[in-house]
């Protein structure tokens, strides 16, 4: 009896491609490794910068991991998952993006070697999850507590975050500013970093940056006859307009006599006078409006010596309310003296080629401005990114009160703990746990490589060091106690990076089939 001919069944269209098994895993791991290698050279104080040029010719120079990855036009789906790690790390902490990406790439690189040794992906994933749990427990044990009033240690945390970035020349000054700014926006339950406005101004060195107890508005007064300097200002904040309101329905005014035109104009002026007089009675000396201010209203306010600014962003209005203590009013009928806020000085000054209004010397400011300076716009952009990282670190520390030493020391200690833990396991999972431990050493190894040191010698010295926190001094090439050197970071940076890297690595390892749909040709 002859065998029946089995007709193949096609379930995918000709426009689709499919990669299965080891090939799919290899391709995904390769894509993730390429992304990790892209940012690897930026890690640490001696990390290099990347120049990114977009289609319009705009140039970005940075060694910030998430900035680099978001500017790159990445298409591979597995590579996009690695980019998502950086984005999550940035959103959650604000720093540690490069560390998270490098860890994910190294975890997958070590997993690939285990796959080549015929170890099943589910075994590797189980081992990685065991290692992740043990690593988090070890980090909890290693962590030390920091007090919210420990100014010196907080400045060291901010300084560590800025090291290796464009702000390094003035990092001590900027670190002090960041700590002061953070304390202004810290409440019992939260650190409201969004209440810190970063205003950049090119032209001077970063050491000329300053903290303003108030806000800087990139606006100017609405009338040339208005004062440009007000002391002991009483501030009125409006998120409505100082204009005569138009009717919501179409209407026509029939005028049969020229005198009626003047009567109509007189009526409008009377209404505007009443509006301005309501403001004047409150003794307000500054009016800041989210929407428009009519030319007639501006003229009337100027006659009474009131400084007025219009079309201010909603976010700035909200920050001004926190800085000055004013209430934001949505209706001019609610204008009263009780709604006013206060500031020591409100001044209009020239900022570069533009004018800006400085609301400063707010007594109990819960919103402040970091005025950052830099020689060029490219330098200033990198200073801003460094300050943003420092603020994120300070927020994480003030919320958790937990820190660890940096310079690769915490990775060395956790790797040693995982190696001991692996010996307690009997199955193949111990190989995955050891691979996880080896992956952690990519951080001190990369720090050494980026500093031009021999990574093998550095890792050997770290392994044999008697220091409590053995870290890499990239300036001398020696192993130092990172805690004594005051290289400190929030524990949450490390826990978030470990968790994100582990989850994405495990997710990529679970994929054994990639089906890609392409657009059909017309």
Steps between C-alpha positions, in 0.01 A plus 500: 500500500663825390548789736255780462644821370466763773427846366685771695276751677593868485355712779705816437477728202789541260554846648597350839830357621555262789809425709485213747697330773867572552515744210226717652673500838837577345363794299321652798802462728728649236273806463496553876878464523552756222287756687690435823836533324388834354469665841763295682785740423310786667501345851690661783711810559723416205213407267498642151228709334288423195415749229152447359389685187135484395351536152474879541866529596431566869799385707474339845819423693447288809607199702159464662368152419132579451577812295720300262253215461200725445684699234598182315260368237470143630283260303566149637223393743741340752720808490192715571444294815847597619425865428188461712724403794679834473171687472355326806816563702488867401132534594534318831834637624645743248845336503666162448372448146837396359555253785162337440557461125853361541378248759222380271744456213748305716227276646397405147861453389562254786168330435606444140801302617273282714269446202801385298567249779151354441347644816129565448379864512250422779784374719699819433196714576439316828864547599490869409189555709659323798812713458291817471318429827825424681664811353219721631533346847876560491449862396261548790763363737778715355300824496567775750261762629540868423339784694303765315700772679843358409590781259853375427396145412211622285742721308727199444202307360422782256868532413525128421204531263668787313843340476601429142251743350542849359442656842804344663703823506244659734344190654566605862322832451216339304467220756448756776236680291319171429486408870367846592241485222385153603448606859268780384269250327509219757183429697428237764394245238660598170781683328332712233782528248253644247491814716863569408514693175823476304570818303803486272699802393811470279788741529690435824666204672297243693645635826285813448179296537273604787192400693210746493239484776220562256456475126646631177247570223616529140258790451503880517266764639204573274532880490808723464378739774480225761766477772774241439604472864259444790614447859283328764271393219139399559418255223167417339483178295226455241431209268236702322542798269484871577287570197137580438324169453333431169147366496456129432238573231519700180367853551483816298507856629292739297643854512296777338679801646876575528452588864396140566847381397658719765243385754587138423874569535440691823304205638787262417745734672279519806487122523880480468542777758283307742712190440828683554364686805410164657866401464629836624287480816683181601827701493650246262825622341555208260246320281598175328244364260483161329296644214483834321497855633313757294702802383261730680535296820879508464489879464277539806720269710811693391336828614467351847862380502414132480739258326309251285602190304274303267482156332704325768502120481259315724784305662678827585182648647468194724863527609454872571209416726723265701786750505304813596205358690250662262171340398444440129168668412278392215260793524585869537196536728692299762789751514563587866801594712491155664578337163830685458843347541828672578859518377796712605574616146349476154740621235509502121853438373662429168596135463727459200304643212162471673328653801394299804309576820661381825270438796749462786552509877183307578504445877354148514549386142376145432599540135840625387706557186843364421659755267764298316782662306730352237747617239298364206157351445650151457688529830189641665284210379741253659511702823120490510501121455758464778294715738186304413682176590619651829148615591367152424761344727423741782129430470563124518721542808263732685212260440678175593780631730714216362837521321788278390853573381569529128814466286400141422532395865140398558502284184816326620349426841169376357687284246702342779183429698336340194804281435468365854126456452556305177703241691195418712299397193517149356327530163596675179355819642831552679662562162245773427552656844876504440440654155292771670783565746753524217271741316507743795876532465447669163459829691846515667652345186349771281609775741854368472488467121364851453782635717764325290582246774553127465162351599646159591746654745233727647252213552773290661588786737133551585452130576797494739437840659448525876301823473142501628386659172765408236459740209693619196681833519500582128741790553782301661416144395507386864236319700355726769225486759221669305317602818804676643545668159138619534392343170142425604174427319137431594428131557189543290709564187656156539180317586312657209783428256526138615125445482458660157801321350393161640140530384593601146772235474256231610235627259740490205620150596140373495459598134566211260287608206501836321236562236542822305223638280604715204285733296357338192612640168226679306 
